[in-house]
Amino acid sequence: MEYSASEMMSVTAARALENGSTCFVGIGLPSEAANLARLTHAPDVVLIYESGTLQTKPNVLPLSIGDGELAETALTTVGVPEMFRYWLQGGKIDVGFLGTAQIDKYCNLNTTLIGDYREPKVRLPGGGGAPEIATNAGEVFITLRHSRRAFVKNVDFVTTLGFGRDGKGRDNVPNIGKGPTRVITDLCVMKPDPDTKELVVVSLHPGVTREEVMDATGWEVRFAERLESTPEPSENELTILRELKARTEQAHAGA
């Protein structure tokens, strides 16, 4: 089956989640990937959203953390303070799955503003729970579309800590998760260098060249010595993803 770059990204991101893991899910692309994982290879993945819905199994993708679909299909719901204090800060979340507007080579995320802080060109939604997720989840996956607009040398504002401006932001800090362990885009998969924490391309999606990735990245991006090719989506994965998106569009159009 033919597939788009966006479908390649969602399928690759979904495959990163292991069955049985507990995942704190962000809205948008992370939600699409996490629910695709639940509907394919990881039926026992536990999806948790910021609004307090535990082990939710939405039939359609939520518009926001306050979408009734999440509460209606959840095992139970808890208050937001309990969600953060007990579940997240208590070390019960294996993976935080986040999106972002900007990311730099040390995995710092910006969802606050574009431009100068005092006179921004664009104001963004803000951090929400992402800063806490990034510092308390066991590890963090990030998914976003690859462009120079998103992959910048220095984010305009550090909303969510990756590894700090110099790659040492997590050094000698107790009780903090591993931080970002992979970034999945519509062009490639990237992982932090174990020593410098700088993002390195470890896998190219089928048909994507090094030059395309370099052109879409705002810094001199590095490639792994053993650069892999990302496996293509299966027919089953594509079918389930397309059905999920079709149900979502139909439900939201009706709303």
N, C-alpha and C positions, 0 to 999 in steps of 0.2 A: 504493500500500500504506500502511496505517496503521502508525505507529511510535510508540515511547515516547520520553520525554525522555532516558532513558539511551542508547537507540539513536542518537538525534540527536547526543548528546555524543560517542559513540564514532566515528561516521562523520565528524563534523566534525574530531575530533582526528586521525583517520587521514589525512584529506585534507591535513593540514598537512605530512606527510612527503613529501619529493620522491623520485622514483625515482633510485636510485644513491647516495643519501646513506648515511652510516654513523651508526647510532643506538644509543646506550647506553640500554637499556630497563629501566625499573622494573617491578616486579611489580604486578599488579592492573589498574586501568584503563589505564595506559600500555601494558602488554603487550597488552591487548585491541586498542587502537587501532593499535599498531605492526604486529601480525600481520594485522589487517584491511587495512592499507595494503599489506602484502606480498602478500596474496591478491587484491588488486584492481588499483589503478593503479600500484603501485610494486613490481613483481616482483623488481627488482634492488636493493632496499634491503638494506643489510647490518645485521642485528640482532645486537647484542652484549649479553650479560648479565654481571652482576658476577662470577659464578662462573668466568668464563674461557671461555665458549662463544662462538666466532666464527662469524658468518654462519649462525646457527642457523635452522632452518625447522620449528618445532614443528607437529605436526598438531593438537594440543590445547593450550590455554593452561596454562602451568606453575603449580603451586601455590606454588613458591618458586624462588629462584635455584639451589637444589640439586636441582630436579626432573630425573630421568633423561631425560625427553623432550628437554631442551635439549641434553644431551651427545650423545644418540643421533642427533639430526638436525643437528648442527653440522658445518661444514666441518672444524674442528679445535678443540681446547681448549688453553688455556695456563694457567699458574699465576696465581693472583690477583695476586702482586707484579708479574708481567709485564703483566697486564691494566691495572693502574693506572699503573705507571712508564713503560711503553713506549707503550701504546695511548692511554690517557687523557691523562696528563701530557705525552705526546709530541705532542699536538695532532692526533691522527688521528681524533677523534670529531667529526662535524659537529653532531649534535643529542643532547642528553640529554633523555629523556622521563621526567618524574617525577610522582608523586602526592604527597599530603600530608594531614595531619589539620587543620592550620590554615595560613592564609595571610593576610598583611596587605596594605595598599595599596601597599607597596613590594616586594612579591613575596618577602618573607622567609618561609621555611617552617618549621613546627614539627612534628616527628615524635618528640619526646622525652617531653613530659609536658603535662598540663593542670593548671593551678593554680599554686600557689607551689612553687618548686623544692625547698624543704626539706620541705614536706608536700604533695606533689601529690595531686590528686583522682584522677588516672588516670596510669599510666605507659604510655608508648607504645613501639613497637619500637626507636626510635632512628634514627640517621641512615643507618647502613649506608654505602654508597658515595655517597649523595646529595650531601654537602658537597663532595666532590672532583669529582663530575660537574658540579655547578653552577658551579664555578670554573674548570674546564678544558675542558669541551665548547665548541664554537664558539657554540652558543646552546642555550637550554633551553625546552622546552615543558612546561607543567604542566596536568594535567587532574584535576578533582575535581567532586563534586556541590556545588551552590550553596546555602548556608544561612548564617545568622548564626553558627551553631556553628563553621563552617569559615572564613568570611570575617570576620575580626575586626579591630578597629582596631589592636591591638598583639598580636602573637603572644606566648604565655606564655614561649616560649623560642626563640631563633634557632638551630635545628639546621642549616639550610641557608641560606646567604646569597643574598638576592635583590639588593637595592640598599641594605641597611643600614636602620637605624631612621629615618634622615633622608633616604634616597634618594641619599646620596653615598658609600655604602660601597665602590663600585668606582672612584671618582674617583682618577686618578693611580696606579692599581695596575697594574704591568707584568705581562705574560704571563697575562692572565686573559681568559676568553671574554666575549661580549656579555652573558651572563646571561640571565634570562627574557625572551623576546620575545613570548610569547603565553600566555594562560591560557584553557583551553576548559572550559566547564561545561555543565550540562544546561539552562541558561537563555540563555547568551550566550558571546561571545568578547571577551576583554579584552586590551589591549596597554599596555605602559608608555608614558607620555608621554615624548617624546624629551628634554625639558628637565628635568622634575621627577622622572621615573621613577615617578610615581603611576599605578596601573592605571586605564585608561579603557575603557569599554565601546565597542567599535567595531562590533559586530554583535549583533543580537537574533535568537534562533531563532524560527521561525514560530509565531505565536500567543502569544509572550511579550511582556509589556508592560514599560515602564520601571518602573512601580510595583512589579511583581513582583521585578525585580532590586534595586530600592532596599530593599524589605522584607526581602530575603534577604542584604543586605550590612551589615556592622557599622560602616561609615563612610559619610560622605556621598559616594556614588559619583558620578563624572563620566561624561558621555556625549559621544561624538565629535560634532562639528558635522554631519558627514555620516554619520549612523548607517545602517548597512547591514542587510539581512535575510539571515540565513544560508541558503544553498541547502538545500533538503530532500534527504534521502537518496534515492538511486535504488533501484529494485526490486532491481537486482543487488547493490548494497552491503548492503541489508537481508537478502537471501537468504543471502549468504556469511557475514555476521555471525551470523545465527541458526544456520546449519549449524555454524559454529565453536563456538558456545556449547553447542549440543546435543551435539556430539562430546565436548566438555570435560566436561559434566555426566555423560555416560554413562561416560567413562573414569574419572573420579574416584569415581563411585558403585561401579564395579567394583573399584577399588583399596581 
